[in-house]
Amino acid sequence: MKKVFKVWLLAAVTVGSLSFSAWVQAASFFDESFGNYQEELEVAKENDKQGIFIFFHMEECPFCHRMRTTIMTEPDVIKLFKKHFLTFEVDIEGSNEVTDFDGTVSTAQDMSEKKYRVRATPVMMIFDLDGKPILKYTGPTRTKEEFKWLADYVVDGAYEQMSFTKYKRQQKRAARE
């Protein structure tokens, strides 16, 4: 009986440390913010970023949780996004005060629902250095490659010539060849 308990305890500790580790890595994906996105634009410009990535989520959302604990914990994903963007998360049910890119002050919930029309989660948006939306992607990505294509789509400037759907098709075709 003692052996069974020890094995169970070891398994519980291992699983617990894995989820804690995933949480720590996901936390390192996101930058700290006080919710003033006008100021964050200035920081992005000063740090030679190409824009700002915002992950709109809900705490109870299983798809958001999966993105945060799997895809957003991958070192190559973190490196790609950190190199090109400031990265923030916004709880669409949040009551905290935020200042949008244009200086509008509201709650996180009002900004999410009224300004960016976030109705389901996750929603991932990338904004240029003027605070204009470049990309809005609703729902989780299926793979980390697809998530990285969101960044590449903006970094490569492909958003100026085609939709993300077309870009994704081209990337899938190129990966098969």
C-alpha positions in Angstrom: 0.0 0.0 0.0 2.9 2.4 0.8 4.4 1.7 -2.6 1.1 2.5 -4.4 0.8 5.8 -2.4 4.4 6.8 -3.2 3.8 6.1 -6.9 0.6 8.1 -6.8 2.2 11.0 -5.0 5.2 11.1 -7.4 2.7 11.1 -10.3 0.7 13.9 -8.8 3.8 16.0 -8.1 5.1 15.5 -11.6 1.8 16.5 -13.2 1.4 19.4 -10.9 4.9 20.7 -11.7 4.3 20.3 -15.4 1.2 22.4 -15.3 3.0 25.0 -13.1 5.9 25.0 -15.5 3.5 25.5 -18.4 1.8 28.4 -16.5 5.2 30.0 -15.9 6.2 29.7 -19.5 2.9 31.1 -20.7 3.3 34.0 -18.3 6.7 34.7 -19.9 5.0 34.9 -23.3 3.1 38.0 -22.1 4.5 41.3 -21.3 3.4 43.2 -18.2 1.0 46.1 -18.8 -0.9 48.6 -16.7 -3.6 48.7 -19.4 -2.5 51.9 -21.1 -2.1 50.8 -24.7 -1.3 54.3 -25.9 1.9 54.1 -23.8 2.6 50.6 -24.9 2.7 51.8 -28.5 5.5 54.2 -27.5 7.3 51.4 -25.8 6.9 49.2 -28.9 8.3 52.0 -31.1 11.2 52.6 -28.7 12.1 48.9 -28.8 11.9 48.5 -32.6 8.8 46.2 -32.5 6.5 45.8 -35.4 3.4 46.0 -33.4 1.4 44.8 -30.5 -0.2 41.4 -30.1 -3.3 41.1 -27.9 -4.8 37.8 -26.7 -8.4 38.4 -25.7 -9.5 35.6 -23.4 -11.9 34.5 -20.7 -10.7 32.6 -17.6 -13.1 29.7 -18.1 -12.4 29.3 -21.8 -10.9 25.8 -22.4 -9.5 26.9 -25.8 -7.7 29.9 -24.2 -6.3 27.6 -21.6 -5.0 25.2 -24.2 -3.3 28.0 -26.1 -1.7 29.4 -23.0 -0.5 26.0 -21.7 0.7 24.4 -24.9 1.4 26.6 -27.9 2.3 29.8 -26.0 4.8 27.8 -23.9 7.0 26.7 -26.8 10.4 28.5 -26.7 10.5 29.2 -30.5 7.0 30.7 -30.3 7.9 32.9 -27.4 11.1 34.0 -29.2 9.3 34.8 -32.4 6.6 36.9 -30.8 8.9 38.7 -28.3 11.3 39.6 -31.1 8.6 41.4 -33.2 5.8 42.4 -30.8 4.8 43.5 -27.4 2.4 40.8 -26.2 -0.5 41.3 -23.8 -3.6 39.5 -22.7 -7.0 41.0 -22.0 -9.7 39.3 -20.0 -12.9 40.2 -21.9 -14.9 40.1 -18.7 -12.4 42.4 -16.9 -13.6 45.4 -15.0 -10.1 47.0 -14.9 -9.7 50.4 -16.5 -7.8 50.4 -19.8 -6.7 53.2 -22.2 -7.1 52.1 -25.8 -4.7 53.1 -28.6 -6.7 56.2 -29.4 -6.8 57.4 -25.8 -10.4 56.1 -25.0 -10.7 55.1 -21.4 -13.0 52.2 -20.6 -13.1 48.8 -18.9 -11.4 45.8 -20.5 -14.8 44.3 -21.1 -16.2 47.4 -22.9 -13.0 47.7 -25.0 -13.2 44.1 -25.9 -17.0 43.9 -26.7 -17.8 47.4 -28.0 -14.6 48.4 -29.8 -13.1 45.2 -31.1 -16.3 43.1 -31.1 -14.9 40.1 -29.3 -17.8 37.7 -28.9 -16.0 34.4 -28.6 -12.6 33.5 -27.2 -9.8 33.4 -27.9 -9.4 36.3 -30.2 -5.9 37.2 -31.3 -5.2 40.6 -32.7 -2.1 42.3 -34.0 -2.0 46.1 -34.1 0.5 48.2 -36.1 2.5 51.0 -34.5 -0.3 53.5 -35.0 -2.7 51.3 -33.1 -4.6 50.1 -36.2 -5.7 46.5 -36.3 -3.7 44.5 -38.9 -5.0 41.0 -38.0 -8.0 39.6 -36.1 -8.1 35.8 -35.7 -11.0 34.2 -33.8 -10.6 30.8 -32.2 -7.6 28.7 -31.2 -5.0 27.7 -33.8 -4.7 24.0 -34.4 -0.9 23.9 -34.2 2.0 26.0 -33.1 3.0 26.4 -36.7 -0.3 28.0 -37.5 0.1 30.3 -34.5 3.5 31.3 -35.7 2.1 32.0 -39.2 0.0 34.8 -37.5 3.2 36.5 -36.6 4.9 35.7 -39.9 1.9 37.1 -41.8 2.5 40.5 -40.3 6.3 40.4 -40.1 6.6 39.4 -43.8 4.1 42.1 -44.8 1.8 39.6 -46.4 -1.2 41.2 -44.7 -0.8 44.0 -47.3 -1.4 41.7 -50.2 -3.7 38.9 -49.1 -6.0 37.5 -46.4 -4.6 35.4 -43.6 -6.7 32.4 -45.0 -4.9 32.6 -48.3 -1.5 33.1 -46.6 -2.2 30.0 -44.4 -3.1 27.9 -47.5 0.2 28.9 -49.1 2.2 28.0 -45.9 0.5 24.6 -45.7 1.2 23.9 -49.4 4.9 25.0 -48.9 5.2 22.7 -45.9 4.0 19.7 -47.8 6.5 20.3 -50.7 
